[in-house]
Amino acid sequence: MGSRGMGAMTFADADESHPVHSVKQLEADVAGVRTIFFMEKFSDRILVLITQTGKIGTIIRAGQEMTLEGNTSFTVETLLGAPSADLSLDLCARRIIESVTSTSATSLPVVLCASLLGTSVPPELVRELVEVVVENKIW
């Protein structure tokens, strides 16, 4: 998969008066393609930007909800841009929100901005992208 975290930059936590609590930017080789990851934790959500094109791309919101029975449910909604035909970006957003809620005490929603090469994202690439985000989590 190449060298993860190559060129990683981490910024110090902002003071409490600023809405951004932590920021992380890194570059990784994902399936042979230079991919930039930028993550910010705000007081009300987590922003994850993944780009192979230098653009923001499709914007997706993923959140956790509780059902009437007390079970956990996840929602994914495309806010801007065309949903991927194969729903691979939705899957990516869902995997990230699942990781957020299972590895921390927070249930903040995730806003995923993704601009990837190609028109569809194979499952193995989704796994690699989510893996990089989780390995470098800011929540």
Phi and psi restraints in degrees (value plus and minus 20) as a CYANA .aco file:
   2 GLY   PHI      77.3   117.3
   2 GLY   PSI    -187.9  -147.9
   3 SER   PHI    -115.3   -75.3
   3 SER   PSI      95.8   135.8
   4 ARG   PHI    -104.3   -64.3
   4 ARG   PSI     128.7   168.7
   5 GLY   PHI      55.8    95.8
   5 GLY   PSI     -16.9    23.1
   6 MET   PHI     -79.5   -39.5
   6 MET   PSI     105.0   145.0
   7 GLY   PHI      55.1    95.1
   7 GLY   PSI       5.4    45.4
   8 ALA   PHI     -89.9   -49.9
   8 ALA   PSI     120.8   160.8
   9 MET   PHI    -149.8  -109.8
   9 MET   PSI     113.9   153.9
  10 THR   PHI    -144.1  -104.1
  10 THR   PSI     112.5   152.5
  11 PHE   PHI    -120.1   -80.1
  11 PHE   PSI     127.8   167.8
  12 ALA   PHI     -84.2   -44.2
  12 ALA   PSI     135.8   175.8
  13 ASP   PHI     -79.1   -39.1
  13 ASP   PSI     120.8   160.8
  14 ALA   PHI     -97.0   -57.0
  14 ALA   PSI     141.6   181.6
  15 ASP   PHI     -89.9   -49.9
  15 ASP   PSI     143.4   183.4
  16 GLU   PHI     -83.1   -43.1
  16 GLU   PSI     -40.3    -0.3
  17 SER   PHI     -98.4   -58.4
  17 SER   PSI     -32.2     7.8
  18 HIS   PHI    -118.3   -78.3
  18 HIS   PSI     118.2   158.2
  19 PRO   PHI     -90.3   -50.3
  19 PRO   PSI     -36.0     4.0
  20 VAL   PHI    -111.8   -71.8
  20 VAL   PSI     102.5   142.5
  21 HIS   PHI    -113.2   -73.2
  21 HIS   PSI     -53.3   -13.3
  22 SER   PHI    -177.3  -137.3
  22 SER   PSI     131.8   171.8
  23 VAL   PHI    -157.4  -117.4
  23 VAL   PSI     121.2   161.2
  24 LYS   PHI    -162.5  -122.5
  24 LYS   PSI     116.2   156.2
  25 GLN   PHI    -151.0  -111.0
  25 GLN   PSI     116.2   156.2
  26 LEU   PHI    -172.7  -132.7
  26 LEU   PSI     144.0   184.0
  27 GLU   PHI    -143.8  -103.8
  27 GLU   PSI     117.6   157.6
  28 ALA   PHI    -162.4  -122.4
  28 ALA   PSI     133.1   173.1
  29 ASP   PHI    -109.4   -69.4
  29 ASP   PSI      91.4   131.4
  30 VAL   PHI    -136.5   -96.5
  30 VAL   PSI      94.1   134.1
  31 ALA   PHI      34.6    74.6
  31 ALA   PSI      17.7    57.7
  32 GLY   PHI      61.1   101.1
  32 GLY   PSI     -11.9    28.1
  33 VAL   PHI    -139.3   -99.3
  33 VAL   PSI     112.3   152.3
  34 ARG   PHI     -84.3   -44.3
  34 ARG   PSI     102.4   142.4
  35 THR   PHI    -148.2  -108.2
  35 THR   PSI     110.1   150.1
  36 ILE   PHI    -123.3   -83.3
  36 ILE   PSI     112.8   152.8
  37 PHE   PHI    -137.3   -97.3
  37 PHE   PSI     113.5   153.5
  38 PHE   PHI    -155.7  -115.7
  38 PHE   PSI     104.7   144.7
  39 MET   PHI    -150.8  -110.8
  39 MET   PSI     115.3   155.3
  40 GLU   PHI    -151.8  -111.8
  40 GLU   PSI     116.1   156.1
  41 LYS   PHI    -124.1   -84.1
  41 LYS   PSI      96.6   136.6
  42 PHE   PHI    -118.2   -78.2
  42 PHE   PSI     152.0   192.0
  43 SER   PHI     -88.3   -48.3
  43 SER   PSI     -42.5    -2.5
  44 ASP   PHI    -139.0   -99.0
  44 ASP   PSI     -22.1    17.9
  45 ARG   PHI    -190.2  -150.2
  45 ARG   PSI     150.0   190.0
  46 ILE   PHI    -137.2   -97.2
  46 ILE   PSI     109.1   149.1
  47 LEU   PHI    -123.2   -83.2
  47 LEU   PSI     108.1   148.1
  48 VAL   PHI    -145.9  -105.9
  48 VAL   PSI      99.1   139.1
  49 LEU   PHI    -132.6   -92.6
  49 LEU   PSI     106.1   146.1
  50 ILE   PHI    -145.6  -105.6
  50 ILE   PSI     100.2   140.2
  51 THR   PHI    -157.7  -117.7
  51 THR   PSI     118.1   158.1
  52 GLN   PHI    -132.7   -92.7
  52 GLN   PSI     -23.5    16.5
  53 THR   PHI    -138.1   -98.1
  53 THR   PSI     -27.0    13.0
  54 GLY   PHI      62.7   102.7
  54 GLY   PSI     -12.8    27.2
  55 LYS   PHI    -132.6   -92.6
  55 LYS   PSI     145.0   185.0
  56 ILE   PHI     -95.5   -55.5
  56 ILE   PSI     -62.3   -22.3
  57 GLY   PHI      58.7    98.7
  57 GLY   PSI    -172.6  -132.6
  58 THR   PHI     -92.9   -52.9
  58 THR   PSI     119.5   159.5
  59 ILE   PHI    -133.3   -93.3
  59 ILE   PSI     104.8   144.8
  60 ILE   PHI    -147.6  -107.6
  60 ILE   PSI     119.0   159.0
  61 ARG   PHI    -129.2   -89.2
  61 ARG   PSI     113.2   153.2
  62 ALA   PHI    -148.0  -108.0
  62 ALA   PSI     114.5   154.5
  63 GLY   PHI    -162.3  -122.3
  63 GLY   PSI     147.2   187.2
  64 GLN   PHI    -128.7   -88.7
  64 GLN   PSI     119.6   159.6
  65 GLU   PHI    -154.3  -114.3
  65 GLU   PSI     137.7   177.7
  66 MET   PHI    -124.4   -84.4
  66 MET   PSI     114.6   154.6
  67 THR   PHI    -100.0   -60.0
  67 THR   PSI     149.8   189.8
  68 LEU   PHI     -80.3   -40.3
  68 LEU   PSI     -48.1    -8.1
  69 GLU   PHI    -102.0   -62.0
  69 GLU   PSI     -23.0    17.0
  70 GLY   PHI      68.7   108.7
  70 GLY   PSI     -12.0    28.0
  71 ASN   PHI    -105.9   -65.9
  71 ASN   PSI     139.4   179.4
  72 THR   PHI    -108.6   -68.6
  72 THR   PSI     117.1   157.1
  73 SER   PHI    -152.0  -112.0
  73 SER   PSI     127.1   167.1
  74 PHE   PHI    -136.4   -96.4
  74 PHE   PSI     119.0   159.0
  75 THR   PHI    -138.3   -98.3
  75 THR   PSI     123.4   163.4
  76 VAL   PHI    -152.2  -112.2
  76 VAL   PSI     110.7   150.7
  77 GLU   PHI    -159.6  -119.6
  77 GLU   PSI     109.8   149.8
  78 THR   PHI     -99.3   -59.3
  78 THR   PSI     101.1   141.1
  79 LEU   PHI    -111.0   -71.0
  79 LEU   PSI     -63.9   -23.9
  80 LEU   PHI    -160.1  -120.1
  80 LEU   PSI     120.7   160.7
  81 GLY   PHI      76.2   116.2
  81 GLY   PSI     148.8   188.8
  82 ALA   PHI    -104.2   -64.2
  82 ALA   PSI     112.3   152.3
  83 PRO   PHI     -81.2   -41.2
  83 PRO   PSI     124.5   164.5
  84 SER   PHI     -86.9   -46.9
  84 SER   PSI     119.7   159.7
  85 ALA   PHI     -78.8   -38.8
  85 ALA   PSI     -54.4   -14.4
  86 ASP   PHI    -115.8   -75.8
  86 ASP   PSI     -14.0    26.0
  87 LEU   PHI      41.3    81.3
  87 LEU   PSI       0.7    40.7
  88 SER   PHI     -86.0   -46.0
  88 SER   PSI     -55.7   -15.7
  89 LEU   PHI     -89.7   -49.7
  89 LEU   PSI     -55.5   -15.5
  90 ASP   PHI     -81.9   -41.9
  90 ASP   PSI     -62.4   -22.4
  91 LEU   PHI     -81.9   -41.9
  91 LEU   PSI     -62.4   -22.4
  92 CYS   PHI     -80.2   -40.2
  92 CYS   PSI     -68.0   -28.0
  93 ALA   PHI     -81.7   -41.7
  93 ALA   PSI     -61.5   -21.5
  94 ARG   PHI     -84.8   -44.8
  94 ARG   PSI     -62.3   -22.3
  95 ARG   PHI     -83.3   -43.3
  95 ARG   PSI     -56.7   -16.7
  96 ILE   PHI     -88.4   -48.4
  96 ILE   PSI     -66.1   -26.1
  97 ILE   PHI     -84.6   -44.6
  97 ILE   PSI     -56.0   -16.0
  98 GLU   PHI     -81.2   -41.2
  98 GLU   PSI     -60.9   -20.9
  99 SER   PHI     -87.0   -47.0
  99 SER   PSI     -61.8   -21.8
 100 VAL   PHI     -78.1   -38.1
 100 VAL   PSI     -69.1   -29.1
 101 THR   PHI     -95.0   -55.0
 101 THR   PSI     -45.7    -5.7
 102 SER   PHI    -109.9   -69.9
 102 SER   PSI     -37.8     2.2
 103 THR   PHI    -133.3   -93.3
 103 THR   PSI     -10.6    29.4
 104 SER   PHI    -172.2  -132.2
 104 SER   PSI     151.5   191.5
 105 ALA   PHI    -105.9   -65.9
 105 ALA   PSI     -20.4    19.6
 106 THR   PHI    -114.1   -74.1
 106 THR   PSI     133.4   173.4
 107 SER   PHI    -146.1  -106.1
 107 SER   PSI      14.1    54.1
 108 LEU   PHI     -82.6   -42.6
 108 LEU   PSI     121.3   161.3
 109 PRO   PHI     -90.0   -50.0
 109 PRO   PSI     139.8   179.8
 110 VAL   PHI    -133.8   -93.8
 110 VAL   PSI     113.6   153.6
 111 VAL   PHI    -128.0   -88.0
 111 VAL   PSI      95.7   135.7
 112 LEU   PHI    -124.9   -84.9
 112 LEU   PSI     105.6   145.6
 113 CYS   PHI    -131.4   -91.4
 113 CYS   PSI     101.8   141.8
 114 ALA   PHI    -156.2  -116.2
 114 ALA   PSI     108.7   148.7
 115 SER   PHI    -152.6  -112.6
 115 SER   PSI      80.2   120.2
 116 LEU   PHI    -135.4   -95.4
 116 LEU   PSI     134.6   174.6
 117 LEU   PHI     -89.0   -49.0
 117 LEU   PSI     122.5   162.5
 118 GLY   PHI      70.6   110.6
 118 GLY   PSI     147.9   187.9
 119 THR   PHI    -116.5   -76.5
 119 THR   PSI     -35.8     4.2
 120 SER   PHI    -157.5  -117.5
 120 SER   PSI     136.1   176.1
 121 VAL   PHI    -137.2   -97.2
 121 VAL   PSI      95.5   135.5
 122 PRO   PHI     -84.9   -44.9
 122 PRO   PSI     132.2   172.2
 123 PRO   PHI     -73.3   -33.3
 123 PRO   PSI     -57.6   -17.6
 124 GLU   PHI     -86.6   -46.6
 124 GLU   PSI     -51.9   -11.9
 125 LEU   PHI     -91.6   -51.6
 125 LEU   PSI     -59.0   -19.0
 126 VAL   PHI     -77.8   -37.8
 126 VAL   PSI     -65.6   -25.6
 127 ARG   PHI     -78.9   -38.9
 127 ARG   PSI     -64.9   -24.9
 128 GLU   PHI     -83.9   -43.9
 128 GLU   PSI     -63.2   -23.2
 129 LEU   PHI     -82.6   -42.6
 129 LEU   PSI     -66.9   -26.9
 130 VAL   PHI     -84.1   -44.1
 130 VAL   PSI     -58.8   -18.8
 131 GLU   PHI     -79.9   -39.9
 131 GLU   PSI     -63.5   -23.5
 132 VAL   PHI     -83.7   -43.7
 132 VAL   PSI     -64.3   -24.3
 133 VAL   PHI     -81.1   -41.1
 133 VAL   PSI     -66.4   -26.4
 134 VAL   PHI     -87.1   -47.1
 134 VAL   PSI     -60.4   -20.4
 135 GLU   PHI     -83.1   -43.1
 135 GLU   PSI     -44.9    -4.9
 136 ASN   PHI    -137.4   -97.4
 136 ASN   PSI       9.8    49.8
 137 LYS   PHI     -79.2   -39.2
 137 LYS   PSI     130.9   170.9
 138 ILE   PHI    -137.4   -97.4
 138 ILE   PSI     -14.8    25.2
